């Protein structure tokens, strides 16, 4: 099993969700996040005072899935989230040793 974590621009969430649904992914977890990389943030003017906005709004999408779906899911996220501009985000893929459904006690692929 794999866990895919994608940090994307908030306005791309619906497109990513639809792309994952088309690949056959039914469950995702979404968290609001703030961060920066090369994008670095920007300067804004508020009531005459200038200040730096370091952390930009992002969305973190998390999916746990079977190994066979991982490549198609990462490709779907990449295509749906891409704008071609700096700050499009990152995709992280890691191994998951075990999944347990709390309600039933199911384990592994059945628990997903």
Short mmCIF file of the C-alpha atoms (twelve columns), coordinates in Angstrom:
data_MODEL
# 
_entry.id   MODEL 
# 
loop_
_atom_site.group_PDB 
_atom_site.id 
_atom_site.type_symbol 
_atom_site.label_atom_id 
_atom_site.label_alt_id 
_atom_site.label_comp_id 
_atom_site.label_asym_id 
_atom_site.label_seq_id 
_atom_site.Cartn_x 
_atom_site.Cartn_y 
_atom_site.Cartn_z 
_atom_site.pdbx_PDB_model_num 
ATOM 1   C CA . UNK A 1   0.000   0.000  0.000   1 
ATOM 2   C CA . UNK A 2   1.057   3.573  -0.648  1 
ATOM 3   C CA . UNK A 3   0.229   6.943  0.843   1 
ATOM 4   C CA . UNK A 4   0.143   9.895  -1.510  1 
ATOM 5   C CA . UNK A 5   0.359   13.389 -0.056  1 
ATOM 6   C CA . UNK A 6   -0.067  16.277 -2.463  1 
ATOM 7   C CA . UNK A 7   0.334   19.948 -1.619  1 
ATOM 8   C CA . UNK A 8   -1.600  21.928 -4.220  1 
ATOM 9   C CA . UNK A 9   -3.099  25.356 -4.872  1 
ATOM 10  C CA . UNK A 10  -6.553  25.635 -3.269  1 
ATOM 11  C CA . UNK A 11  -8.387  26.530 -6.470  1 
ATOM 12  C CA . UNK A 12  -7.183  23.251 -8.060  1 
ATOM 13  C CA . UNK A 13  -8.846  21.027 -5.431  1 
ATOM 14  C CA . UNK A 14  -12.039 20.321 -7.385  1 
ATOM 15  C CA . UNK A 15  -10.088 19.391 -10.514 1 
ATOM 16  C CA . UNK A 16  -7.819  17.053 -8.526  1 
ATOM 17  C CA . UNK A 17  -10.815 15.459 -6.797  1 
ATOM 18  C CA . UNK A 18  -12.516 14.807 -10.148 1 
ATOM 19  C CA . UNK A 19  -9.322  13.406 -11.676 1 
ATOM 20  C CA . UNK A 20  -8.880  11.003 -8.752  1 
ATOM 21  C CA . UNK A 21  -12.509 9.922  -8.990  1 
ATOM 22  C CA . UNK A 22  -12.001 9.100  -12.692 1 
ATOM 23  C CA . UNK A 23  -9.003  6.913  -11.761 1 
ATOM 24  C CA . UNK A 24  -11.141 5.024  -9.240  1 
ATOM 25  C CA . UNK A 25  -10.127 6.689  -5.964  1 
ATOM 26  C CA . UNK A 26  -13.167 7.076  -3.734  1 
ATOM 27  C CA . UNK A 27  -11.753 8.399  -0.464  1 
ATOM 28  C CA . UNK A 28  -9.448  11.334 0.168   1 
ATOM 29  C CA . UNK A 29  -8.553  13.512 3.130   1 
ATOM 30  C CA . UNK A 30  -8.141  17.248 2.571   1 
ATOM 31  C CA . UNK A 31  -6.481  19.676 4.985   1 
ATOM 32  C CA . UNK A 32  -5.986  23.411 4.669   1 
ATOM 33  C CA . UNK A 33  -2.295  24.250 4.896   1 
ATOM 34  C CA . UNK A 34  0.029   27.223 4.651   1 
ATOM 35  C CA . UNK A 35  3.566   27.178 3.379   1 
ATOM 36  C CA . UNK A 36  6.111   28.372 0.875   1 
ATOM 37  C CA . UNK A 37  8.965   27.069 -1.212  1 
ATOM 38  C CA . UNK A 38  10.460  28.845 -4.180  1 
ATOM 39  C CA . UNK A 39  7.320   30.956 -4.366  1 
ATOM 40  C CA . UNK A 40  8.559   32.799 -1.246  1 
ATOM 41  C CA . UNK A 41  5.433   34.812 -0.511  1 
ATOM 42  C CA . UNK A 42  4.830   38.452 -1.350  1 
ATOM 43  C CA . UNK A 43  4.517   41.942 0.107   1 
ATOM 44  C CA . UNK A 44  1.115   43.546 0.731   1 
ATOM 45  C CA . UNK A 45  -0.006  46.987 1.805   1 
ATOM 46  C CA . UNK A 46  -2.629  47.172 4.580   1 
ATOM 47  C CA . UNK A 47  -3.814  50.513 5.987   1 
ATOM 48  C CA . UNK A 48  -0.639  52.189 4.864   1 
ATOM 49  C CA . UNK A 49  1.670   49.597 6.426   1 
ATOM 50  C CA . UNK A 50  3.675   47.199 4.283   1 
ATOM 51  C CA . UNK A 51  4.037   43.627 5.473   1 
ATOM 52  C CA . UNK A 52  5.313   40.340 4.074   1 
ATOM 53  C CA . UNK A 53  2.977   37.398 3.585   1 
ATOM 54  C CA . UNK A 54  5.408   34.480 4.003   1 
ATOM 55  C CA . UNK A 55  2.989   31.588 4.206   1 
ATOM 56  C CA . UNK A 56  0.717   31.128 1.240   1 
ATOM 57  C CA . UNK A 57  -2.564  29.179 1.386   1 
ATOM 58  C CA . UNK A 58  -2.287  25.605 0.124   1 
ATOM 59  C CA . UNK A 59  -4.326  22.417 0.357   1 
ATOM 60  C CA . UNK A 60  -2.933  19.046 1.411   1 
ATOM 61  C CA . UNK A 61  -4.612  16.005 -0.160  1 
ATOM 62  C CA . UNK A 62  -3.895  12.582 1.383   1 
ATOM 63  C CA . UNK A 63  -4.796  9.202  -0.105  1 
ATOM 64  C CA . UNK A 64  -3.959  5.663  0.974   1 
ATOM 65  C CA . UNK A 65  -4.345  3.132  -1.825  1 
ATOM 66  C CA . UNK A 66  -3.211  -0.166 -3.273  1 
ATOM 67  C CA . UNK A 67  0.190   -0.185 -5.010  1 
ATOM 68  C CA . UNK A 68  -1.401  -0.794 -8.444  1 
ATOM 69  C CA . UNK A 69  -3.281  2.518  -8.337  1 
ATOM 70  C CA . UNK A 70  -0.406  4.693  -7.093  1 
ATOM 71  C CA . UNK A 71  1.134   5.578  -10.452 1 
ATOM 72  C CA . UNK A 72  -2.192  6.447  -12.079 1 
ATOM 73  C CA . UNK A 73  -3.216  8.523  -9.039  1 
ATOM 74  C CA . UNK A 74  0.022   10.538 -9.000  1 
ATOM 75  C CA . UNK A 75  -0.287  11.208 -12.728 1 
ATOM 76  C CA . UNK A 76  -3.914  12.302 -12.286 1 
ATOM 77  C CA . UNK A 77  -2.940  14.701 -9.478  1 
ATOM 78  C CA . UNK A 78  -0.018  16.110 -11.435 1 
ATOM 79  C CA . UNK A 79  -2.074  16.770 -14.567 1 
ATOM 80  C CA . UNK A 80  -5.052  18.230 -12.690 1 
ATOM 81  C CA . UNK A 81  -3.022  20.464 -10.341 1 
ATOM 82  C CA . UNK A 82  -0.553  21.817 -12.882 1 
ATOM 83  C CA . UNK A 83  -0.806  25.458 -13.940 1 
ATOM 84  C CA . UNK A 84  2.741   25.721 -15.258 1 
ATOM 85  C CA . UNK A 85  3.538   28.492 -12.797 1 
ATOM 86  C CA . UNK A 86  5.711   28.499 -9.700  1 
ATOM 87  C CA . UNK A 87  3.957   27.216 -6.564  1 
ATOM 88  C CA . UNK A 88  1.987   24.390 -8.214  1 
ATOM 89  C CA . UNK A 89  3.011   22.148 -5.307  1 
ATOM 90  C CA . UNK A 90  4.554   18.757 -4.611  1 
ATOM 91  C CA . UNK A 91  3.515   15.102 -4.505  1 
ATOM 92  C CA . UNK A 92  5.023   12.748 -1.921  1 
ATOM 93  C CA . UNK A 93  4.615   8.964  -2.127  1 
ATOM 94  C CA . UNK A 94  5.464   6.710  0.819   1 
ATOM 95  C CA . UNK A 95  4.939   3.100  1.848   1 
ATOM 96  C CA . UNK A 96  2.221   2.141  4.327   1 
ATOM 97  C CA . UNK A 97  2.783   -0.969 6.413   1 
ATOM 98  C CA . UNK A 98  -0.731  -1.471 7.775   1 
ATOM 99  C CA . UNK A 99  -4.244  -0.058 7.591   1 
ATOM 100 C CA . UNK A 100 -6.944  -0.926 10.135  1 
ATOM 101 C CA . UNK A 101 -10.586 0.092  9.876   1 
ATOM 102 C CA . UNK A 102 -11.553 1.069  13.423  1 
ATOM 103 C CA . UNK A 103 -15.243 0.171  13.123  1 
ATOM 104 C CA . UNK A 104 -14.838 -3.408 11.848  1 
ATOM 105 C CA . UNK A 105 -11.224 -4.309 12.554  1 
ATOM 106 C CA . UNK A 106 -10.578 -5.055 8.858   1 
ATOM 107 C CA . UNK A 107 -6.912  -4.857 7.868   1 
ATOM 108 C CA . UNK A 108 -4.882  -4.168 4.770   1 
ATOM 109 C CA . UNK A 109 -6.588  -3.542 1.436   1 
ATOM 110 C CA . UNK A 110 -10.003 -4.404 2.849   1 
ATOM 111 C CA . UNK A 111 -9.679  -1.528 5.321   1 
ATOM 112 C CA . UNK A 112 -9.114  1.057  2.598   1 
# 
